Amino acid sequence: MNSAYVTARRPADVAREVESLRNAGCGRFILRKLDGGATIDLERLGAARYAAGLQAEVELEGQSSPGDAASESDGVAEPEVVGAR
């Protein structure tokens, strides 16, 4: 699978770059961190994931798994889902 390193700053530019690279055959995208994994990086990550599609791998540089960006950025624990009785 071809990989691409995405450096665009604005989420809209990230989406355009990822879409162009996806059309060129890339299936894995690594976004350069701009904000230490905080809000702007999460917005860029969302734009990249949307543009890349479900079959692609998209991650923030230095991120070991797709869920790490959200948990590292705000320090807020994810709520537990409780089943209905």
N, C-alpha and C positions, 0 to 999 in steps of 0.2 A: 504494500500500500504506500503510495506517495505521500510524503508529509510536506507541510508548508508552515512557515513561521510568519504570523500576521502581526504587523506593527502599526496598522492604522489606529488613530486616536478616537475618533468619533464613532459611536455605534453604527450609524448609517454607512460610514466609510468601511467599517469592518465587514458589514454585511455584503457590500459590493465587492470587496476584495475576496472574501470567502466564496461568494457565488462565482466569480471569475475563475478562481483557482479550482473550484469543484468542477466547473465545466471543462477545465484543462486536464482533469483526471486525478486531482488530489482527493484523498479520502480521510486524511488526518490533519488537523489544524491545531497549532500551538500559538496562543496569544501571548504577546509580551505584556508583562505586568506594567501598569502605569501608576497605579494607586495602591500598591501593596495588597491587592486583592479586595479592596473596598468597593464602594458603590459604582464608580465608573467602570472598574474592571468587570463587575458583575453584569452591568448593562451591556458592555462589549461582548462578554461571554454569551449572554442571551441572544444577542443579534447574530453572533457567529453560529450558534447552534441552530437557530431558526433558518439561516441561509444555507447551512451545510446539509441539513436534512437528517433524517433518522438513522441512515446507514453510516454516517460519518462519525469520526472521533474528534471531539473538540475539547481542549483543555487549556487552562491558564498555566503559563510557564512555572515550573516548580511545584505543580500540583500533582499529587500522587494518584488521585482518583477523582472522577467527575464531581462528587459531592463535597470535596474538600474546600472549594472556594467559598461556599456559603458559610460553612462552619468556622472557617478561619477568620472571615472578614468582620463579623459583628459580635462574636462571642456569645450570641444568644442561642440557647439550647433549642433544638427542634421539639415541638410539642409531641407528646405521645398520642397515638390514635387509640381511643378506647372503643371497643365493639359495643353495639347496642344489645340490650338484654331482651 
